[in-house]
Amino acid sequence: MKSYKPIRHSGLCLASLLLLVLSAGAHAGGTAPGTDIDNQATLNFKVGGTDQPAVTSDGDTGTAGNQVTTFKVDRKVGLTVVSNGGATVIPNTDDQALPFTLENTGNDTQGYLLSTIAGLDATDDDYDMNSVRIYIDVNNNGTYESGTDTLYTAGTNVGDLLPDASIKLLVVANTPGTAGDTETSLYHLLAQATNAGTTTAAAKTPGVDDPAVIDVAFADVAGSAGGPTDAAQDGKHSDSAIYTVQSATVVVTKSSEVTDDGFGTLAPNAKAIPGATVTYTVDIVNSGAAAATSLALTDDLQVADVTYNNPSVSFGGDCNGATSESFATPTLTINVGTVTGGSTCTITYSVTIN
Protein backbone atom coordinates (compact mmCIF):
# COMPACT_ATOMS: atom_id res chain seq x y z
CA MET A 1 0.00 0.00 0.00
CA LYS A 2 1.29 3.44 -0.93
CA SER A 3 1.65 6.12 1.69
CA TYR A 4 2.05 9.38 -0.21
CA LYS A 5 1.88 12.95 0.94
CA PRO A 6 -0.47 15.17 -1.12
CA ILE A 7 1.18 18.15 -2.74
CA ARG A 8 0.68 21.56 -1.19
CA HIS A 9 -1.07 23.98 -3.53
CA SER A 10 0.66 27.34 -3.46
CA GLY A 11 -1.72 29.06 -5.85
CA LEU A 12 1.25 30.37 -7.83
CA CYS A 13 1.62 29.91 -11.58
CA LEU A 14 5.06 30.69 -12.93
CA ALA A 15 5.10 32.42 -16.30
CA SER A 16 7.23 31.05 -19.09
CA LEU A 17 8.84 34.28 -20.24
CA LEU A 18 12.26 32.65 -19.94
CA LEU A 19 12.19 28.89 -20.44
CA LEU A 20 15.75 27.69 -19.90
CA VAL A 21 15.40 23.94 -19.78
CA LEU A 22 17.25 21.00 -21.25
CA SER A 23 14.63 18.53 -22.44
CA ALA A 24 15.66 14.89 -22.40
CA GLY A 25 12.76 13.47 -24.40
CA ALA A 26 9.52 11.77 -23.55
CA HIS A 27 9.35 10.02 -20.18
CA ALA A 28 12.99 10.85 -19.44
CA GLY A 29 12.05 11.44 -15.82
CA GLY A 30 10.10 8.18 -15.66
CA THR A 31 6.65 7.10 -16.80
CA ALA A 32 4.32 10.10 -16.97
CA PRO A 33 1.64 10.49 -14.28
CA GLY A 34 -1.81 9.35 -15.34
CA THR A 35 -0.45 6.62 -17.59
CA ASP A 36 -2.60 3.49 -17.39
CA ILE A 37 -0.61 0.33 -16.68
CA ASP A 38 -2.68 -2.62 -17.91
CA ASN A 39 -1.95 -6.26 -17.10
CA GLN A 40 -3.73 -9.58 -17.28
CA ALA A 41 -2.57 -12.94 -16.00
CA THR A 42 -3.23 -16.28 -17.73
CA LEU A 43 -3.55 -19.57 -15.85
CA ASN A 44 -2.93 -22.87 -17.61
CA PHE A 45 -3.84 -26.14 -15.87
CA LYS A 46 -4.73 -29.81 -16.40
CA VAL A 47 -7.36 -32.12 -15.02
CA GLY A 48 -6.55 -35.82 -15.04
CA GLY A 49 -3.57 -35.08 -17.26
CA THR A 50 -5.73 -33.34 -19.84
CA ASP A 51 -5.16 -29.70 -20.71
CA GLN A 52 -8.05 -27.48 -19.81
CA PRO A 53 -9.02 -24.12 -21.32
CA ALA A 54 -6.80 -21.35 -20.00
CA VAL A 55 -8.32 -19.01 -17.45
CA THR A 56 -7.54 -15.30 -17.62
CA SER A 57 -7.67 -13.06 -14.62
CA ASP A 58 -10.51 -10.73 -13.81
CA GLY A 59 -9.85 -7.19 -12.74
CA ASP A 60 -10.19 -5.92 -9.21
CA THR A 61 -13.54 -4.27 -9.81
CA GLY A 62 -15.40 -7.16 -8.30
CA THR A 63 -17.11 -8.02 -11.60
CA ALA A 64 -16.11 -11.18 -13.44
CA GLY A 65 -15.44 -11.12 -17.14
CA ASN A 66 -11.83 -11.38 -18.28
CA GLN A 67 -10.91 -7.83 -17.32
CA VAL A 68 -7.43 -6.41 -17.33
CA THR A 69 -6.03 -5.07 -14.09
CA THR A 70 -5.29 -1.33 -14.42
CA PHE A 71 -3.65 1.25 -12.27
CA LYS A 72 -2.56 4.80 -12.96
CA VAL A 73 1.01 6.00 -12.51
CA ASP A 74 1.19 8.54 -9.71
CA ARG A 75 2.94 11.90 -9.87
CA LYS A 76 6.49 11.96 -8.52
CA VAL A 77 7.55 15.43 -7.38
CA GLY A 78 11.29 15.80 -7.11
CA LEU A 79 13.58 18.82 -7.34
CA THR A 80 17.33 18.46 -6.82
CA VAL A 81 19.71 21.36 -6.23
CA VAL A 82 23.41 20.67 -6.82
CA SER A 83 26.27 23.01 -5.94
CA ASN A 84 28.88 23.36 -8.66
CA GLY A 85 31.62 24.62 -6.33
CA GLY A 86 32.52 27.50 -4.06
CA ALA A 87 34.11 30.84 -4.88
CA THR A 88 37.28 32.60 -3.80
CA VAL A 89 36.57 36.27 -3.22
CA ILE A 90 38.41 39.48 -2.43
CA PRO A 91 37.15 41.98 0.19
CA ASN A 92 35.21 44.98 -1.09
CA THR A 93 34.43 43.30 -4.44
CA ASP A 94 30.98 43.14 -6.04
CA ASP A 95 29.11 40.44 -7.98
CA GLN A 96 30.82 37.29 -6.73
CA ALA A 97 29.03 34.12 -7.90
CA LEU A 98 28.32 30.64 -6.55
CA PRO A 99 27.14 28.30 -9.36
CA PHE A 100 24.29 25.80 -8.91
CA THR A 101 22.19 23.44 -11.02
CA LEU A 102 18.48 22.82 -10.43
CA GLU A 103 17.09 19.58 -11.93
CA ASN A 104 13.58 18.21 -12.13
CA THR A 105 13.99 14.57 -11.05
CA GLY A 106 10.25 13.94 -11.04
CA ASN A 107 8.04 12.52 -13.79
CA ASP A 108 5.93 15.59 -14.56
CA THR A 109 6.46 19.21 -15.52
CA GLN A 110 7.35 21.07 -12.35
CA GLY A 111 7.30 24.69 -11.19
CA TYR A 112 9.46 26.02 -8.40
CA LEU A 113 10.32 28.96 -6.16
CA LEU A 114 13.92 29.84 -5.26
CA SER A 115 15.43 31.44 -2.17
CA THR A 116 18.77 31.71 -0.37
CA ILE A 117 19.59 30.92 3.24
CA ALA A 118 22.74 32.18 4.95
CA GLY A 119 24.91 29.86 7.04
CA LEU A 120 23.30 29.12 10.36
CA ASP A 121 26.27 29.13 12.74
CA ALA A 122 29.79 30.45 13.20
CA THR A 123 31.41 27.26 11.94
CA ASP A 124 30.52 28.10 8.35
CA ASP A 125 29.56 31.77 8.47
CA ASP A 126 32.35 34.11 9.62
CA TYR A 127 30.71 37.05 7.87
CA ASP A 128 27.65 37.85 5.73
CA MET A 129 27.81 38.82 2.09
CA ASN A 130 25.94 41.93 0.96
CA SER A 131 23.19 42.26 -1.65
CA VAL A 132 22.59 38.52 -2.14
CA ARG A 133 20.64 37.77 -5.35
CA ILE A 134 19.80 34.82 -7.59
CA TYR A 135 20.53 34.95 -11.33
CA ILE A 136 19.69 32.64 -14.21
CA ASP A 137 23.02 31.62 -15.77
CA VAL A 138 22.10 32.30 -19.38
CA ASN A 139 25.39 31.04 -20.85
CA ASN A 140 25.62 28.05 -18.48
CA ASN A 141 29.27 28.88 -17.72
CA GLY A 142 29.12 29.27 -13.93
CA THR A 143 30.29 32.88 -14.14
CA TYR A 144 28.21 35.99 -13.54
CA GLU A 145 28.03 38.22 -16.62
CA SER A 146 26.44 41.62 -16.08
CA GLY A 147 23.96 42.46 -18.81
CA THR A 148 23.71 38.83 -19.91
CA ASP A 149 22.54 36.82 -16.92
CA THR A 150 18.96 37.40 -15.80
CA LEU A 151 17.99 38.40 -12.26
CA TYR A 152 15.54 35.84 -10.87
CA THR A 153 12.20 37.31 -9.90
CA ALA A 154 9.87 34.89 -8.12
CA GLY A 155 6.87 33.88 -10.20
CA THR A 156 7.68 35.93 -13.30
CA ASN A 157 10.74 34.99 -15.33
CA VAL A 158 11.41 31.28 -15.01
CA GLY A 159 9.63 28.51 -16.84
CA ASP A 160 8.47 25.20 -15.45
CA LEU A 161 10.99 22.38 -15.81
CA LEU A 162 10.18 19.35 -17.93
CA PRO A 163 10.99 15.93 -16.44
CA ASP A 164 14.75 15.38 -16.31
CA ALA A 165 15.41 18.98 -17.40
CA SER A 166 17.73 21.37 -15.59
CA ILE A 167 18.60 25.03 -15.30
CA LYS A 168 21.86 26.72 -14.28
CA LEU A 169 21.64 29.30 -11.49
CA LEU A 170 24.00 31.70 -9.72
CA VAL A 171 23.91 33.06 -6.20
CA VAL A 172 25.53 36.48 -6.63
CA ALA A 173 26.64 38.75 -3.78
CA ASN A 174 29.05 41.52 -2.80
CA THR A 175 31.98 40.89 -0.45
CA PRO A 176 32.19 43.45 2.39
CA GLY A 177 35.44 45.28 2.99
CA THR A 178 35.48 43.98 6.57
CA ALA A 179 35.80 40.31 5.50
CA GLY A 180 39.13 38.91 6.67
CA ASP A 181 41.62 36.62 4.99
CA THR A 182 40.52 32.92 4.96
CA GLU A 183 37.10 33.78 6.43
CA THR A 184 34.13 31.95 4.94
CA SER A 185 30.47 32.66 4.26
CA LEU A 186 28.12 29.77 3.40
CA TYR A 187 24.87 30.04 1.45
CA HIS A 188 22.18 27.47 0.70
CA LEU A 189 20.12 27.68 -2.49
CA LEU A 190 16.62 26.32 -1.75
CA ALA A 191 14.11 25.22 -4.40
CA GLN A 192 10.48 24.63 -3.43
CA ALA A 193 8.08 22.77 -5.73
CA THR A 194 4.86 24.51 -6.75
CA ASN A 195 1.74 23.04 -8.36
CA ALA A 196 2.91 23.43 -11.95
CA GLY A 197 1.43 21.18 -14.63
CA THR A 198 -2.05 19.76 -14.99
CA THR A 199 -1.92 16.86 -12.53
CA THR A 200 -3.31 17.61 -9.11
CA ALA A 201 -3.79 15.55 -5.99
CA ALA A 202 -7.27 14.17 -5.57
CA ALA A 203 -9.04 13.96 -2.26
CA LYS A 204 -8.09 10.59 -0.83
CA THR A 205 -9.35 8.49 2.02
CA PRO A 206 -6.42 8.11 4.42
CA GLY A 207 -4.80 4.70 4.11
CA VAL A 208 -6.69 3.81 0.93
CA ASP A 209 -4.80 3.39 -2.34
CA ASP A 210 -7.23 3.86 -5.23
CA PRO A 211 -5.56 2.60 -8.44
CA ALA A 212 -7.84 4.80 -10.53
CA VAL A 213 -6.72 8.03 -8.85
CA ILE A 214 -3.42 9.85 -9.37
CA ASP A 215 -1.62 10.39 -6.10
CA VAL A 216 1.20 12.87 -5.58
CA ALA A 217 4.40 11.76 -3.88
CA PHE A 218 7.24 14.00 -2.74
CA ALA A 219 10.45 12.15 -3.62
CA ASP A 220 13.05 14.65 -2.42
CA VAL A 221 15.71 13.85 0.16
CA ALA A 222 16.77 16.22 2.93
CA GLY A 223 18.98 19.00 1.60
CA SER A 224 21.91 20.93 3.03
CA ALA A 225 19.77 23.44 4.93
CA GLY A 226 18.34 20.55 6.97
CA GLY A 227 16.03 20.74 9.95
CA PRO A 228 12.54 22.11 9.47
CA THR A 229 13.70 24.22 6.53
CA ASP A 230 14.47 21.31 4.20
CA ALA A 231 13.48 17.85 5.39
CA ALA A 232 12.96 14.72 3.34
CA GLN A 233 9.76 14.46 1.28
CA ASP A 234 8.66 18.06 1.88
CA GLY A 235 8.73 19.30 -1.73
CA LYS A 236 11.97 21.22 -1.13
CA HIS A 237 15.64 20.64 -1.74
CA SER A 238 18.79 22.66 -1.14
CA ASP A 239 22.53 22.51 -1.53
CA SER A 240 25.22 24.86 -0.28
CA ALA A 241 28.44 26.50 -1.38
CA ILE A 242 30.99 28.69 0.36
CA TYR A 243 32.56 32.05 -0.34
CA THR A 244 36.17 31.99 0.91
CA VAL A 245 38.08 35.23 1.31
CA GLN A 246 41.61 35.53 0.02
CA SER A 247 43.21 38.79 1.04
CA ALA A 248 46.70 40.23 1.29
CA THR A 249 48.03 41.16 4.74
CA VAL A 250 51.06 43.35 4.17
CA VAL A 251 53.59 44.56 6.76
CA VAL A 252 56.59 46.75 5.88
CA THR A 253 59.73 46.98 8.01
CA LYS A 254 62.78 49.15 7.35
CA SER A 255 66.25 48.88 8.88
CA SER A 256 69.57 50.67 8.30
CA GLU A 257 73.22 49.63 8.50
CA VAL A 258 76.47 51.55 7.95
CA THR A 259 78.14 49.40 5.32
CA ASP A 260 81.25 51.55 4.60
CA ASP A 261 82.54 54.49 6.64
CA GLY A 262 84.70 55.80 3.78
CA PHE A 263 87.97 54.89 5.48
CA GLY A 264 88.01 51.21 4.66
CA THR A 265 85.97 49.99 7.63
CA LEU A 266 82.99 47.91 6.59
CA ALA A 267 79.92 46.63 8.41
CA PRO A 268 79.45 45.71 11.16
CA ASN A 269 82.24 47.93 12.51
CA ALA A 270 81.78 50.96 10.23
CA LYS A 271 80.80 54.22 11.89
CA ALA A 272 78.04 56.61 10.86
CA ILE A 273 80.28 59.57 10.01
CA PRO A 274 80.05 62.07 7.14
CA GLY A 275 81.04 60.31 3.93
CA ALA A 276 79.89 56.91 5.16
CA THR A 277 77.50 54.76 3.13
CA VAL A 278 74.28 53.67 4.83
CA THR A 279 72.25 50.84 3.34
CA TYR A 280 68.51 50.65 3.96
CA THR A 281 66.77 47.27 3.88
CA VAL A 282 63.00 47.18 3.40
CA ASP A 283 61.12 43.92 3.93
CA ILE A 284 57.60 43.69 2.52
CA VAL A 285 55.89 40.66 4.11
CA ASN A 286 52.58 39.37 2.73
CA SER A 287 51.17 36.89 5.23
CA GLY A 288 47.78 36.68 3.48
CA ALA A 289 46.51 34.13 0.99
CA ALA A 290 46.17 36.50 -1.98
CA ALA A 291 48.88 38.27 -3.92
CA ALA A 292 49.45 41.98 -3.27
CA THR A 293 49.84 43.67 -6.66
CA SER A 294 50.86 47.08 -8.02
CA LEU A 295 52.93 47.77 -4.91
CA ALA A 296 54.60 51.17 -4.90
CA LEU A 297 57.05 52.26 -2.17
CA THR A 298 58.13 55.87 -1.64
CA ASP A 299 60.84 57.21 0.66
CA ASP A 300 61.46 60.92 1.24
CA LEU A 301 65.19 61.19 1.89
CA GLN A 302 66.59 64.07 3.90
CA VAL A 303 68.73 65.81 1.29
CA ALA A 304 70.23 68.18 3.87
CA ASP A 305 71.67 65.23 5.76
CA VAL A 306 72.10 62.45 3.21
CA THR A 307 72.46 62.08 -0.55
CA TYR A 308 70.77 59.23 -2.38
CA ASN A 309 73.19 57.02 -4.27
CA ASN A 310 71.34 57.00 -7.57
CA PRO A 311 70.77 54.27 -8.70
CA SER A 312 71.21 51.77 -5.91
CA VAL A 313 67.97 49.81 -5.57
CA SER A 314 68.19 46.01 -5.67
CA PHE A 315 65.34 43.52 -5.38
CA GLY A 316 65.16 40.13 -3.71
CA GLY A 317 63.84 37.01 -5.38
CA ASP A 318 60.26 37.36 -4.12
CA CYS A 319 59.74 40.76 -5.73
CA ASN A 320 57.90 39.85 -8.92
CA GLY A 321 56.58 41.66 -11.95
CA ALA A 322 57.27 45.22 -13.04
CA THR A 323 60.04 46.34 -10.66
CA SER A 324 61.72 49.69 -11.21
CA GLU A 325 62.99 52.82 -9.44
CA SER A 326 62.94 56.53 -10.05
CA PHE A 327 64.33 59.44 -8.01
CA ALA A 328 63.19 63.06 -7.98
CA THR A 329 64.72 64.98 -5.09
CA PRO A 330 63.94 64.22 -2.35
CA THR A 331 61.62 61.29 -3.14
CA LEU A 332 62.69 57.81 -4.13
CA THR A 333 59.87 55.87 -5.80
CA ILE A 334 60.14 52.09 -6.13
CA ASN A 335 57.69 49.99 -8.15
CA VAL A 336 57.78 46.74 -6.19
CA GLY A 337 55.48 44.78 -8.52
CA THR A 338 53.78 41.79 -6.92
CA VAL A 339 54.33 39.98 -3.65
CA THR A 340 52.51 36.66 -3.57
CA GLY A 341 50.75 35.34 -0.47
CA GLY A 342 53.07 33.90 2.14
CA SER A 343 56.23 35.50 0.73
CA THR A 344 58.62 38.38 1.51
CA CYS A 345 60.06 40.90 -0.91
CA THR A 346 63.37 42.43 0.22
CA ILE A 347 64.60 45.73 -1.23
CA THR A 348 67.87 47.51 -0.51
CA TYR A 349 69.19 50.98 -1.45
CA SER A 350 71.84 53.30 -0.06
CA VAL A 351 72.59 56.91 0.82
CA THR A 352 75.76 58.78 1.76
CA ILE A 353 75.89 60.85 4.94
CA ASN A 354 76.62 64.53 4.12
PyMOL commands that set and color helices and strands:
alter all, ss='L'
color gray80, all
select strands_A, chain A and resi 36-39+42-43+46-47+50-51+55-56+69-72+75-77+79-83+87-89+93-104+111-118+130-136+150-151+166-175+184-194+216-218+236-245+250-260+277-286+292-300+306-308+314-315+324-328+331-339+343-353
alter strands_A, ss='S'
color yellow, strands_A
deselect
rebuild
show_as cartoon
